[in-house]
Amino acid sequence: MAPVIIPNKIASRDDLVVIPKKEYDALLTFKKYKEFKATIAERKALARAENNFKKGRTLSYHELVKKLGFAR
């Protein structure tokens, strides 16, 4: 295997990563998937849910099932 010389200006920025080619190719397969972007309404709903969770306004699984009408 031939030695590789990495220039100081690249190595000094702490952003150098060396991985085997097979692993790099596997990482590239993830690039095919589109990243999820939440809508404004979804972001507001998430913020509301997080706020309710912080305030302890939650339901147990059994309470949720009963409230949705699935309980017998």
Biopython code that builds the backbone (N, CA, C, O; Angstrom):
import numpy as np
from Bio.PDB.StructureBuilder import StructureBuilder

atoms = [
    (1, "MET", "N", (0.847, -1.174, 0.000)),
    (1, "MET", "CA", (0.000, 0.000, 0.000)),
    (1, "MET", "C", (0.894, 1.238, 0.000)),
    (1, "MET", "O", (1.860, 1.314, 0.759)),
    (2, "ALA", "N", (0.570, 2.196, -0.845)),
    (2, "ALA", "CA", (1.357, 3.413, -0.957)),
    (2, "ALA", "C", (1.013, 4.372, 0.184)),
    (2, "ALA", "O", (-0.146, 4.472, 0.584)),
    (3, "PRO", "N", (2.006, 5.067, 0.700)),
    (3, "PRO", "CA", (1.741, 6.041, 1.763)),
    (3, "PRO", "C", (0.963, 7.240, 1.204)),
    (3, "PRO", "O", (1.081, 7.586, 0.028)),
    (4, "VAL", "N", (0.180, 7.850, 2.066)),
    (4, "VAL", "CA", (-0.613, 9.024, 1.697)),
    (4, "VAL", "C", (-0.132, 10.198, 2.530)),
    (4, "VAL", "O", (-0.008, 10.094, 3.750)),
    (5, "ILE", "N", (0.134, 11.300, 1.875)),
    (5, "ILE", "CA", (0.568, 12.500, 2.584)),
    (5, "ILE", "C", (-0.602, 13.482, 2.615)),
    (5, "ILE", "O", (-1.145, 13.860, 1.577)),
    (6, "ILE", "N", (-0.972, 13.880, 3.817)),
    (6, "ILE", "CA", (-2.087, 14.798, 3.992)),
    (6, "ILE", "C", (-1.512, 16.187, 4.278)),
    (6, "ILE", "O", (-0.766, 16.352, 5.243)),
    (7, "PRO", "N", (-1.843, 17.179, 3.465)),
    (7, "PRO", "CA", (-1.326, 18.526, 3.681)),
    (7, "PRO", "C", (-1.736, 19.087, 5.046)),
    (7, "PRO", "O", (-2.833, 18.817, 5.534)),
    (8, "ASN", "N", (-0.849, 19.865, 5.650)),
    (8, "ASN", "CA", (-1.112, 20.437, 6.969)),
    (8, "ASN", "C", (-2.358, 21.312, 6.983)),
    (8, "ASN", "O", (-3.084, 21.340, 7.977)),
    (9, "LYS", "N", (-2.615, 22.033, 5.880)),
    (9, "LYS", "CA", (-3.765, 22.930, 5.887)),
    (9, "LYS", "C", (-5.084, 22.153, 5.958)),
    (9, "LYS", "O", (-6.090, 22.703, 6.407)),
    (10, "ILE", "N", (-5.100, 20.900, 5.530)),
    (10, "ILE", "CA", (-6.303, 20.066, 5.637)),
    (10, "ILE", "C", (-6.363, 19.425, 7.023)),
    (10, "ILE", "O", (-7.407, 19.455, 7.675)),
    (11, "ALA", "N", (-5.265, 18.853, 7.471)),
    (11, "ALA", "CA", (-5.240, 18.127, 8.738)),
    (11, "ALA", "C", (-5.380, 19.054, 9.940)),
    (11, "ALA", "O", (-5.832, 18.607, 10.994)),
    (12, "SER", "N", (-5.014, 20.310, 9.823)),
    (12, "SER", "CA", (-5.036, 21.213, 10.968)),
    (12, "SER", "C", (-6.438, 21.716, 11.302)),
    (12, "SER", "O", (-6.640, 22.286, 12.375)),
    (13, "ARG", "N", (-7.413, 21.520, 10.410)),
    (13, "ARG", "CA", (-8.772, 22.024, 10.660)),
    (13, "ARG", "C", (-9.620, 21.051, 11.468)),
    (13, "ARG", "O", (-10.779, 21.359, 11.749)),
    (14, "ASP", "N", (-9.107, 19.917, 11.846)),
    (14, "ASP", "CA", (-9.830, 18.904, 12.622)),
    (14, "ASP", "C", (-11.081, 18.392, 11.915)),
    (14, "ASP", "O", (-12.032, 17.982, 12.581)),
    (15, "ASP", "N", (-11.102, 18.407, 10.596)),
    (15, "ASP", "CA", (-12.269, 17.903, 9.883)),
    (15, "ASP", "C", (-11.895, 16.777, 8.926)),
    (15, "ASP", "O", (-12.570, 16.554, 7.921)),
    (16, "LEU", "N", (-10.836, 16.085, 9.241)),
    (16, "LEU", "CA", (-10.370, 15.004, 8.388)),
    (16, "LEU", "C", (-10.859, 13.664, 8.947)),
    (16, "LEU", "O", (-10.661, 13.362, 10.124)),
    (17, "VAL", "N", (-11.499, 12.868, 8.086)),
    (17, "VAL", "CA", (-11.985, 11.551, 8.474)),
    (17, "VAL", "C", (-11.506, 10.558, 7.442)),
    (17, "VAL", "O", (-11.635, 10.790, 6.240)),
    (18, "VAL", "N", (-10.953, 9.449, 7.907)),
    (18, "VAL", "CA", (-10.479, 8.407, 7.002)),
    (18, "VAL", "C", (-11.261, 7.140, 7.320)),
    (18, "VAL", "O", (-11.237, 6.646, 8.448)),
    (19, "ILE", "N", (-11.965, 6.614, 6.294)),
    (19, "ILE", "CA", (-12.720, 5.382, 6.465)),
    (19, "ILE", "C", (-12.501, 4.500, 5.238)),
    (19, "ILE", "O", (-12.142, 4.992, 4.168)),
    (20, "PRO", "N", (-12.717, 3.209, 5.398)),
    (20, "PRO", "CA", (-12.572, 2.310, 4.247)),
    (20, "PRO", "C", (-13.586, 2.645, 3.152)),
    (20, "PRO", "O", (-14.668, 3.155, 3.441)),
    (21, "LYS", "N", (-13.242, 2.364, 1.914)),
    (21, "LYS", "CA", (-14.087, 2.690, 0.756)),
    (21, "LYS", "C", (-15.456, 2.025, 0.853)),
    (21, "LYS", "O", (-16.461, 2.643, 0.502)),
    (22, "LYS", "N", (-15.516, 0.783, 1.321)),
    (22, "LYS", "CA", (-16.801, 0.096, 1.434)),
    (22, "LYS", "C", (-17.745, 0.836, 2.386)),
    (22, "LYS", "O", (-18.939, 0.958, 2.114)),
    (23, "GLU", "N", (-17.202, 1.326, 3.500)),
    (23, "GLU", "CA", (-18.028, 2.071, 4.451)),
    (23, "GLU", "C", (-18.466, 3.411, 3.852)),
    (23, "GLU", "O", (-19.594, 3.851, 4.072)),
    (24, "TYR", "N", (-17.588, 4.047, 3.106)),
    (24, "TYR", "CA", (-17.921, 5.309, 2.446)),
    (24, "TYR", "C", (-19.055, 5.088, 1.447)),
    (24, "TYR", "O", (-19.997, 5.878, 1.386)),
    (25, "ASP", "N", (-18.962, 4.018, 0.668)),
    (25, "ASP", "CA", (-20.016, 3.705, -0.296)),
    (25, "ASP", "C", (-21.348, 3.433, 0.413)),
    (25, "ASP", "O", (-22.408, 3.826, -0.076)),
    (26, "ALA", "N", (-21.289, 2.763, 1.559)),
    (26, "ALA", "CA", (-22.506, 2.498, 2.331)),
    (26, "ALA", "C", (-23.120, 3.812, 2.827)),
    (26, "ALA", "O", (-24.342, 3.957, 2.836)),
    (27, "LEU", "N", (-22.291, 4.755, 3.232)),
    (27, "LEU", "CA", (-22.798, 6.057, 3.675)),
    (27, "LEU", "C", (-23.460, 6.817, 2.537)),
    (27, "LEU", "O", (-24.443, 7.526, 2.754)),
    (28, "LEU", "N", (-22.940, 6.679, 1.347)),
    (28, "LEU", "CA", (-23.510, 7.382, 0.199)),
    (28, "LEU", "C", (-24.912, 6.892, -0.138)),
    (28, "LEU", "O", (-25.699, 7.632, -0.728)),
    (29, "THR", "N", (-25.233, 5.656, 0.228)),
    (29, "THR", "CA", (-26.574, 5.152, -0.056)),
    (29, "THR", "C", (-27.623, 5.940, 0.721)),
    (29, "THR", "O", (-28.759, 6.056, 0.262)),
    (30, "PHE", "N", (-27.271, 6.485, 1.891)),
    (30, "PHE", "CA", (-28.215, 7.277, 2.672)),
    (30, "PHE", "C", (-28.533, 8.599, 1.990)),
    (30, "PHE", "O", (-29.575, 9.200, 2.253)),
    (31, "LYS", "N", (-27.649, 9.052, 1.123)),
    (31, "LYS", "CA", (-27.837, 10.325, 0.435)),
    (31, "LYS", "C", (-29.034, 10.276, -0.524)),
    (31, "LYS", "O", (-29.546, 11.318, -0.934)),
    (32, "LYS", "N", (-29.473, 9.077, -0.874)),
    (32, "LYS", "CA", (-30.580, 8.906, -1.797)),
    (32, "LYS", "C", (-31.916, 9.305, -1.173)),
    (32, "LYS", "O", (-32.865, 9.633, -1.884)),
    (33, "TYR", "N", (-31.984, 9.277, 0.155)),
    (33, "TYR", "CA", (-33.239, 9.555, 0.836)),
    (33, "TYR", "C", (-33.372, 11.051, 1.109)),
    (33, "TYR", "O", (-32.434, 11.700, 1.572)),
    (34, "LYS", "N", (-34.545, 11.577, 0.814)),
    (34, "LYS", "CA", (-34.796, 12.985, 1.011)),
    (34, "LYS", "C", (-34.996, 13.264, 2.500)),
    (34, "LYS", "O", (-35.663, 12.501, 3.199)),
    (35, "GLU", "N", (-34.422, 14.343, 2.965)),
    (35, "GLU", "CA", (-34.541, 14.712, 4.367)),
    (35, "GLU", "C", (-35.939, 15.252, 4.645)),
    (35, "GLU", "O", (-36.508, 15.978, 3.830)),
    (36, "PHE", "N", (-36.488, 14.889, 5.804)),
    (36, "PHE", "CA", (-37.817, 15.335, 6.198)),
    (36, "PHE", "C", (-37.764, 16.794, 6.618)),
    (36, "PHE", "O", (-36.924, 17.181, 7.431)),
    (37, "LYS", "N", (-38.653, 17.600, 6.070)),
    (37, "LYS", "CA", (-38.771, 19.004, 6.453)),
    (37, "LYS", "C", (-40.190, 19.210, 6.970)),
    (37, "LYS", "O", (-41.161, 19.058, 6.228)),
    (38, "ALA", "N", (-40.300, 19.555, 8.240)),
    (38, "ALA", "CA", (-41.610, 19.772, 8.846)),
    (38, "ALA", "C", (-42.229, 21.073, 8.352)),
    (38, "ALA", "O", (-41.533, 22.059, 8.111)),
    (39, "THR", "N", (-43.547, 21.053, 8.206)),
    (39, "THR", "CA", (-44.259, 22.264, 7.823)),
    (39, "THR", "C", (-44.387, 23.163, 9.054)),
    (39, "THR", "O", (-44.077, 22.745, 10.169)),
    (40, "ILE", "N", (-44.840, 24.381, 8.847)),
    (40, "ILE", "CA", (-45.026, 25.309, 9.971)),
    (40, "ILE", "C", (-46.042, 24.739, 10.958)),
    (40, "ILE", "O", (-45.842, 24.814, 12.171)),
    (41, "ALA", "N", (-47.126, 24.174, 10.443)),
    (41, "ALA", "CA", (-48.149, 23.585, 11.311)),
    (41, "ALA", "C", (-47.582, 22.417, 12.125)),
    (41, "ALA", "O", (-47.901, 22.270, 13.305)),
    (42, "GLU", "N", (-46.747, 21.593, 11.499)),
    (42, "GLU", "CA", (-46.140, 20.461, 12.207)),
    (42, "GLU", "C", (-45.174, 20.942, 13.285)),
    (42, "GLU", "O", (-45.108, 20.357, 14.366)),
    (43, "ARG", "N", (-44.424, 22.007, 12.994)),
    (43, "ARG", "CA", (-43.502, 22.554, 14.005)),
    (43, "ARG", "C", (-44.269, 23.126, 15.194)),
    (43, "ARG", "O", (-43.861, 22.961, 16.344)),
    (44, "LYS", "N", (-45.393, 23.806, 14.906)),
    (44, "LYS", "CA", (-46.210, 24.355, 15.991)),
    (44, "LYS", "C", (-46.815, 23.235, 16.831)),
    (44, "LYS", "O", (-46.846, 23.323, 18.058)),
    (45, "ALA", "N", (-47.296, 22.183, 16.170)),
    (45, "ALA", "CA", (-47.877, 21.042, 16.886)),
    (45, "ALA", "C", (-46.827, 20.365, 17.756)),
    (45, "ALA", "O", (-47.128, 19.965, 18.881)),
    (46, "LEU", "N", (-45.612, 20.230, 17.261)),
    (46, "LEU", "CA", (-44.538, 19.621, 18.039)),
    (46, "LEU", "C", (-44.195, 20.490, 19.248)),
    (46, "LEU", "O", (-44.002, 19.972, 20.348)),
    (47, "ALA", "N", (-44.118, 21.804, 19.053)),
    (47, "ALA", "CA", (-43.827, 22.715, 20.166)),
    (47, "ALA", "C", (-44.925, 22.623, 21.221)),
    (47, "ALA", "O", (-44.635, 22.627, 22.417)),
    (48, "ARG", "N", (-46.188, 22.541, 20.786)),
    (48, "ARG", "CA", (-47.314, 22.419, 21.707)),
    (48, "ARG", "C", (-47.221, 21.098, 22.480)),
    (48, "ARG", "O", (-47.454, 21.066, 23.688)),
    (49, "ALA", "N", (-46.885, 20.027, 21.790)),
    (49, "ALA", "CA", (-46.752, 18.716, 22.436)),
    (49, "ALA", "C", (-45.605, 18.712, 23.447)),
    (49, "ALA", "O", (-45.740, 18.160, 24.539)),
    (50, "GLU", "N", (-44.484, 19.324, 23.086)),
    (50, "GLU", "CA", (-43.344, 19.395, 24.017)),
    (50, "GLU", "C", (-43.715, 20.206, 25.253)),
    (50, "GLU", "O", (-43.339, 19.852, 26.370)),
    (51, "ASN", "N", (-44.454, 21.296, 25.048)),
    (51, "ASN", "CA", (-44.887, 22.129, 26.162)),
    (51, "ASN", "C", (-45.821, 21.352, 27.085)),
    (51, "ASN", "O", (-45.687, 21.411, 28.307)),
    (52, "ASN", "N", (-46.761, 20.629, 26.498)),
    (52, "ASN", "CA", (-47.669, 19.804, 27.306)),
    (52, "ASN", "C", (-46.904, 18.740, 28.081)),
    (52, "ASN", "O", (-47.224, 18.465, 29.237)),
    (53, "PHE", "N", (-45.905, 18.143, 27.461)),
    (53, "PHE", "CA", (-45.105, 17.111, 28.123)),
    (53, "PHE", "C", (-44.341, 17.699, 29.311)),
    (53, "PHE", "O", (-44.278, 17.086, 30.377)),
    (54, "LYS", "N", (-43.761, 18.889, 29.124)),
    (54, "LYS", "CA", (-43.015, 19.545, 30.218)),
    (54, "LYS", "C", (-43.926, 19.856, 31.394)),
    (54, "LYS", "O", (-43.504, 19.785, 32.549)),
    (55, "LYS", "N", (-45.182, 20.201, 31.101)),
    (55, "LYS", "CA", (-46.137, 20.550, 32.156)),
    (55, "LYS", "C", (-46.823, 19.316, 32.751)),
    (55, "LYS", "O", (-47.654, 19.435, 33.651)),
    (56, "GLY", "N", (-46.471, 18.137, 32.241)),
    (56, "GLY", "CA", (-47.020, 16.903, 32.782)),
    (56, "GLY", "C", (-48.408, 16.561, 32.264)),
    (56, "GLY", "O", (-49.081, 15.689, 32.815)),
    (57, "ARG", "N", (-48.834, 17.233, 31.223)),
    (57, "ARG", "CA", (-50.153, 16.958, 30.632)),
    (57, "ARG", "C", (-50.006, 15.830, 29.608)),
    (57, "ARG", "O", (-49.922, 16.068, 28.403)),
    (58, "THR", "N", (-49.979, 14.605, 30.119)),
    (58, "THR", "CA", (-49.812, 13.442, 29.252)),
    (58, "THR", "C", (-50.876, 12.405, 29.583)),
    (58, "THR", "O", (-51.527, 12.484, 30.625)),
    (59, "LEU", "N", (-51.047, 11.453, 28.711)),
    (59, "LEU", "CA", (-51.963, 10.349, 28.931)),
    (59, "LEU", "C", (-51.177, 9.048, 28.917)),
    (59, "LEU", "O", (-50.212, 8.894, 28.168)),
    (60, "SER", "N", (-51.607, 8.115, 29.759)),
    (60, "SER", "CA", (-51.007, 6.786, 29.689)),
    (60, "SER", "C", (-51.586, 6.083, 28.468)),
    (60, "SER", "O", (-52.540, 6.568, 27.861)),
    (61, "TYR", "N", (-51.020, 4.965, 28.118)),
    (61, "TYR", "CA", (-51.522, 4.194, 26.982)),
    (61, "TYR", "C", (-52.989, 3.838, 27.184)),
    (61, "TYR", "O", (-53.803, 3.978, 26.271)),
    (62, "HIS", "N", (-53.319, 3.376, 28.389)),
    (62, "HIS", "CA", (-54.692, 2.942, 28.666)),
    (62, "HIS", "C", (-55.665, 4.125, 28.638)),
    (62, "HIS", "O", (-56.796, 3.980, 28.174)),
    (63, "GLU", "N", (-55.239, 5.290, 29.129)),
    (63, "GLU", "CA", (-56.087, 6.483, 29.076)),
    (63, "GLU", "C", (-56.336, 6.909, 27.623)),
    (63, "GLU", "O", (-57.447, 7.297, 27.265)),
    (64, "LEU", "N", (-55.307, 6.832, 26.806)),
    (64, "LEU", "CA", (-55.439, 7.195, 25.397)),
    (64, "LEU", "C", (-56.399, 6.261, 24.672)),
    (64, "LEU", "O", (-57.253, 6.712, 23.908)),
    (65, "VAL", "N", (-56.260, 4.959, 24.912)),
    (65, "VAL", "CA", (-57.132, 3.971, 24.278)),
    (65, "VAL", "C", (-58.578, 4.234, 24.673)),
    (65, "VAL", "O", (-59.476, 4.175, 23.833)),
    (66, "LYS", "N", (-58.805, 4.524, 25.947)),
    (66, "LYS", "CA", (-60.160, 4.790, 26.422)),
    (66, "LYS", "C", (-60.703, 6.071, 25.806)),
    (66, "LYS", "O", (-61.855, 6.112, 25.375)),
    (67, "LYS", "N", (-59.883, 7.116, 25.761)),
    (67, "LYS", "CA", (-60.323, 8.394, 25.208)),
    (67, "LYS", "C", (-60.645, 8.291, 23.712)),
    (67, "LYS", "O", (-61.556, 8.960, 23.224)),
    (68, "LEU", "N", (-59.904, 7.463, 22.998)),
    (68, "LEU", "CA", (-60.151, 7.278, 21.555)),
    (68, "LEU", "C", (-61.320, 6.328, 21.287)),
    (68, "LEU", "O", (-61.742, 6.160, 20.143)),
    (69, "GLY", "N", (-61.835, 5.713, 22.341)),
    (69, "GLY", "CA", (-62.993, 4.840, 22.175)),
    (69, "GLY", "C", (-62.669, 3.418, 21.810)),
    (69, "GLY", "O", (-63.539, 2.693, 21.327)),
    (70, "PHE", "N", (-61.438, 2.996, 22.028)),
    (70, "PHE", "CA", (-61.060, 1.622, 21.692)),
    (70, "PHE", "C", (-61.225, 0.684, 22.892)),
    (70, "PHE", "O", (-61.153, -0.534, 22.732)),
    (71, "ALA", "N", (-61.445, 1.237, 24.091)),
    (71, "ALA", "CA", (-61.575, 0.409, 25.279)),
    (71, "ALA", "C", (-62.917, -0.316, 25.257)),
    (71, "ALA", "O", (-63.912, 0.197, 24.745)),
    (72, "ARG", "N", (-62.920, -1.495, 25.814)),
    (72, "ARG", "CA", (-64.158, -2.289, 25.844)),
    (72, "ARG", "C", (-64.934, -2.007, 27.089)),
    (72, "ARG", "O", (-66.004, -2.581, 27.293)),
]
sb = StructureBuilder()
sb.init_structure("model")
sb.init_model(0)
sb.init_chain("A")
sb.init_seg("    ")
for serial, (resi, resn, name, xyz) in enumerate(atoms, 1):
    if name == "N":
        sb.init_residue(resn, " ", resi, " ")
    sb.init_atom(name, np.array(xyz, "f"), 0.0, 1.0, " ", f" {name:<3s}", serial, name[0])
structure = sb.get_structure()
